[in-house]
Amino acid sequence: MTIRNLDALFKPRSIALVGGSRRDGSLGAVLARNLFHGGFEGPILPLHLKHESLEGVLAYPSVEALPLAPDLAIIATPPDSVPQLIADFAARGTRAAVVITAGFGEGGDSGGAGLRQQMLDAARPHLLRIVGPNCLGVMVPGLGINASFSHIAPLAGGLAFVTQSGAMVTAMLDWATPRGIGFSKIVSLGDKADVDFGDLLDYLAMDPETKSILLYVESIDHARKFM
């Protein structure tokens, strides 16, 4: 197991967003709203081909056009665009990415499985870490990071919640928020192409902000690593 570059996931100095939208009610619009209004104090850099700005912030047409290399990239674009985006971000020096997009081999689709491998191959030479694909996102309430399309922003606290199911995140927040229960980190792992339970347990066990770890596990791909 390895916690390499997971600090870029949980303590980024800057964040890029690809796939944000202005269309009301769309996943991209919710993702952009949550990220830009979560309270994160570092720069948030949107990429968009059609709009000059997103949530009032100047947008850039490509990864190469960004004024700095973001620590963390949030990607919610069609699956066939993701491997190249991962390659571009990795080449710029980005160290972690959250891939919200589905379509990477779920249900045995061979084309999607090929894209999944291309995505991993693009990340590996640069040691870029990937959460997802097919996930709800990542939240670090203490730093104002809400890189998710959750309908509720979590409170800050000492409980880390790691789950494969995005629906479990929203159910947990529906239950916890009115009871005043807060979280240090919330991670929706999705299909666990790279970062998995073993990696996150290793990181969170040493995290001073985390007092307890709650898991919702549907499958373990690497049993020895998990143990």
N, C-alpha and C positions, 0 to 999 in steps of 0.2 A: 504494500500500500504506500501511497505517497501523498503528502500535503503540499507538494511543490506548487507554487503559484496560487494556492487557495487564498492567500492574503489579498490578492488582486480581486477576488470574488467578494470577500467580506469587508475589506478595507480599501476600496479603490480611491485614488485621488481624483480620477476623472472617469466619465462614463459616456459611451457613444450609444445611440439608439438608431437602429435601422428597421424600418417597418412601421414607424409612427404614422398616424393618420389624422386628418381633420374631419373625417366623416363620423357624424354623431352616432354613437352606439356601436361602432366597430371595435374589434379587438385592438387595433392599432391606436384608436383614439383613447381608449381606456388605459392602455399601456403608457401612452405619452402623458396623459393627465396624471396618472399615479407617479410616474418618474419625476416629472417636472414640479409637482406640487407636494412631494413627500418631505421636503425639507433638507435634502442633500446640499451641502455647502460648496462642493466642488463643481467644476464645469461639466455641463451635460451638453453633448454635441450631437445634434440630430443630423442624419443623412436622409436626403430626399431628392428625387430626380425632378419632381414636378413643382414643389413649393419652395419658395425662397426662405420660409421660416416655418417653425412649428412651435406652438405654444408661446409665440412671441420671441423665439430664439432663432438666430440666423442658422439656416440649414446648409449643408454642404453636399455637393453632387457625388462625391466618391470618398473612399477611405484615404486616398492619396491627397485629397484636398484639405483634410483636417489640419488645423494649425498645430496639433500636438498628438502624440500617440496615447490614446485612452488606455487606462489599466483594464477596464471592463467594457465589453461590447454586449448589447442586448439586441438579438436578431429575431425579427418576426416577419420574414419575407418568404416567398414561395420556396419550396425545398430545393429546386434546381439551382437557385441563386446562392444557397448557403455555403457550399464548398469553396467557391471563389471568394466570398466575403471572409470566410475564416482564413484563407490563404493571405488575403490582403491585410487583414488586421494583424495576423501573426507576423507578417513581414514588417509592419510598422512598429512592432514591439508590444502590442496588446498581449496580456498574459492570461486572460480568462474571458469566456463568453458564455452567455445564457441563450440557448436556442429554443425559443418558444414554439417554433414551427413544427407541425406534424408532417408525416409523409416520408419517413425514413425506414420503411420496411415493416411497419405494423401490419399484422395479419398475413405475413409471409410474402409481401410484395417484393419481388426481386429487384425491380427498378429502384425502389426506395432504399433497399438494403445496399445497393451500389452507391447511392448518394451518401449514405451513412459512412461507408468506408472511405469515400473520397473526402468527406469532411474530416474524419480522423487522420487520414494521411496528410491533409493540409496543415493540421494543427501540430502533429507530432514533431517535425524537425525543429520547431520553435518552442516546444514545451507549453503551448497554449492549452489551458484546461477548459473543458466544455461541460456545462450542466445542461441536461436534456439529451436529445430534442424532445418535442412533444410534452412540454411542461408548462406549468402556470407561472413559474418564475422564482425569484429570490427576493427576500425582504430582510433588511437589517434595520429595525426601528430605531435603535440608538444613534444611528448615523443618518436617519432620514432617507434611507434607500428603500424604495418600493418599486422594484423592477419586476412587476407582475401585472396581471389583469384581474386581480382580486377586487371585489366590490367593496371591501372593508380594509382600512389601513390598520395594522396591528398596533397594540400598545407596546411600549418598551418594557422589558423584564428580563428574568433570568432563565427562561425555558427555551431550549432549542427544539424545533419541530422539523423533522426530516421525513418526507413522505414521497412515495411514487405517485400518488393520486392527487391531482389538482383539486378535485372535488372535496377531498378531505381537508385541504387548506381552508376553503371557504366555509365548510361546516365547522371546523375548529374555531375560526374567527367569529362566526355567528354565535358560538357558545361562549367563548372566552371573553370577548370584548365587553359585554354588559356586566360580566362578573369581575372586571378589573384585572384580568390575568394577562400579563405581558410576555413578550418573547425577545430573546437575544438575536436569534436567527430563525428564519423559516425558509426551507429549501424544498421545492418541488422537483424531484429528480427525473420524472418522466421515464424515458426509455433507458437511462443510465448508460449512454454510449461511452462515456469516459468516467466522470466523477460518480462514485457510487457510495453505498452505505459505509463500507470499510474506510474509504478516504475521509468522509465527513466525521465519522466517529473518532478517528485519529486526531483530526483537527479540533473538534469541539471538546474533546476530553481535556485539552490543554488551554482552552479559551477562557480567560478570566471573566468574561462577561456571561458565561454559560454556567448555570448551577445544576441544571438537570437536562437530560436529553430524552425526547419522546420520538419514537419511530412508528411509522405506519408502513409495514413491509408486505409487499405482494409476492416478491421473488428475490432470491439471493443468487447472483450469478457466480460469485467467487466465494465459496463457503469458507475456505481457509483464511482468506483475506478478511472476511467479516468477523470470524472468530478472533 
